[in-house]
Structure formats: structure tokens, C-alpha cells
Amino acid sequence: MLLSFLNDLRAFGKEKGWCPYFLARHMVQFANVVVYSYQYLLDPKVAGIISKEMQRESVMVFDEAHNIDNVCIEALSVSVRKQPIEGATRNINKMALTGIF
């Protein structure tokens, strides 16, 4: 069914001279049910583009959603190396000694 939809989308886009990708993005705002990767919703760059165009009442169906908790943890995690923290601490100490703070 999805493959048929994609083929129809491609054929329609070709007939009209429209890019199937941008046609699909435009059609999202009229869809009641959207099936797409949950990474698109969780990635701020993509979500800002794609998800904002969806209707508030849309139903989203996620494939492979059993991995969503790991993706959320990874998306909200920050890795900080010890060296920049030590450098920042030295700079703050220097500023404190010179009376800037």
C-alpha cells in the first residue's frame, strides 16, 4: 500500500513537474494519519520543518518505536570532555583574581 502511494506520488509529481519530496511535505498538512520515522519528530531540525506542518489532530504512526526511549536519551544527552571544563575553570579563577567577578 505504501509503495503504491509512493509510486502514485512520484507519477503525479512528474506529471505536474513537482518534486515528490516537496509534494509529500505539502500534503502532510492535509493528512489525518502520517506514518514516518520518529526520528523526524525528535530531531529539532527536522521537526521544525516537517512536524509543524501537520494538523494538530493528526495521528502519527511510528515504525520501530520500541527504540524510541534510546533515541530520546541520545537526543537529550550532552558529551563534555574534561579538558574544556578545566580550561573554563582556570579562566573563571583568573577572572575572579583580577576582580572581574
Backbone torsions as a table, in degrees:
resi	resn	phi	psi	omega
1	MET	NA	-47.9	179.3
2	LEU	-63.8	-41.3	179.2
3	LEU	-62.3	-39.8	177.4
4	SER	-62.5	-42.9	178.2
5	PHE	-61.6	-44.8	-179.9
6	LEU	-62.9	-40.4	177.5
7	ASN	-64.9	-42.1	177.8
8	ASP	-63.3	-41.5	178.7
9	LEU	-62.4	-44.5	179.0
10	ARG	-63.1	-44.6	-179.5
11	ALA	-64.6	-43.3	179.7
12	PHE	-63.9	-43.9	178.5
13	GLY	-61.9	-41.2	179.4
14	LYS	-64.9	-41.9	-179.8
15	GLU	-62.6	-39.9	-177.3
16	LYS	-89.8	-11.2	-176.8
17	GLY	78.8	27.0	-179.8
18	TRP	-108.7	148.7	175.9
19	CYS	-72.0	125.2	-179.3
20	PRO	-57.8	-34.3	179.3
21	TYR	-63.1	-50.5	-178.7
22	PHE	-71.0	-29.2	174.1
23	LEU	-63.8	-45.2	178.7
24	ALA	-63.7	-41.8	178.4
25	ARG	-61.6	-39.1	178.5
26	HIS	-66.7	-39.5	-176.6
27	MET	-70.6	-20.9	-179.5
28	VAL	-56.3	-36.5	-177.3
29	GLN	-68.7	-12.3	179.5
30	PHE	-107.4	-2.2	-174.3
31	ALA	-84.0	145.3	174.0
32	ASN	-92.0	-32.1	179.3
33	VAL	-128.9	130.0	-179.7
34	VAL	-125.4	127.5	176.1
35	VAL	-110.1	115.6	177.3
36	TYR	-158.1	171.8	-176.4
37	SER	-69.7	135.2	-179.6
38	TYR	-64.7	-19.7	176.3
39	GLN	-60.6	-29.7	178.8
40	TYR	-66.2	-30.8	179.2
41	LEU	-81.7	-33.5	-175.3
42	LEU	-86.5	-26.4	179.7
43	ASP	-79.0	115.7	-175.4
44	PRO	-57.5	-35.2	-179.2
45	LYS	-66.1	-45.1	-178.3
46	VAL	-75.2	-42.6	-178.1
47	ALA	-60.4	-36.3	179.1
48	GLY	-63.4	-25.8	-178.9
49	ILE	-94.2	-53.2	-171.9
50	ILE	-83.0	-54.4	-171.4
51	SER	-65.6	-30.4	-179.0
52	LYS	-68.4	-18.5	-179.5
53	GLU	-85.7	-8.2	-178.6
54	MET	-78.8	153.4	174.5
55	GLN	-70.1	148.3	178.6
56	ARG	-63.1	-29.5	-176.9
57	GLU	-88.9	4.7	-177.6
58	SER	-67.6	147.7	173.5
59	VAL	-100.9	127.3	178.0
60	MET	-105.7	131.6	178.1
61	VAL	-112.0	122.7	-178.5
62	PHE	-105.2	129.9	173.0
63	ASP	-87.7	143.6	178.9
64	GLU	61.9	35.1	-176.4
65	ALA	-70.5	-9.9	178.0
66	HIS	-66.3	-13.4	177.7
67	ASN	-95.8	1.6	-171.0
68	ILE	-63.4	-34.6	-179.3
69	ASP	-64.5	-39.9	177.7
70	ASN	-65.8	-37.7	179.4
71	VAL	-67.2	-40.2	177.8
72	CYS	-63.8	-43.4	178.9
73	ILE	-61.5	-44.4	-179.6
74	GLU	-65.9	-41.0	-178.0
75	ALA	-65.7	-30.6	-176.6
76	LEU	-101.1	5.6	179.7
77	SER	-93.1	150.1	178.0
78	VAL	-128.0	134.0	175.5
79	SER	-103.0	126.8	179.3
80	VAL	-126.4	129.1	177.4
81	ARG	-83.6	153.4	-177.1
82	LYS	-65.7	-38.0	-175.8
83	GLN	-58.8	-48.1	177.8
84	PRO	-64.0	-33.5	178.4
85	ILE	-65.8	-43.8	178.7
86	GLU	-63.6	-40.8	177.9
87	GLY	-62.7	-43.0	178.9
88	ALA	-64.0	-39.9	178.9
89	THR	-62.7	-43.7	177.4
90	ARG	-60.2	-44.6	-179.9
91	ASN	-62.8	-40.9	178.5
92	ILE	-64.6	-42.7	178.2
93	ASN	-61.7	-42.0	178.6
94	LYS	-62.6	-42.2	-179.9
95	MET	-65.8	-38.1	178.9
96	ALA	-65.2	-38.6	-179.8
97	LEU	-68.5	-32.1	-178.7
98	THR	-85.7	-1.8	176.9
99	GLY	85.0	10.7	178.2
100	ILE	-68.0	-31.4	178.2
101	PHE	-93.1	NA	NA
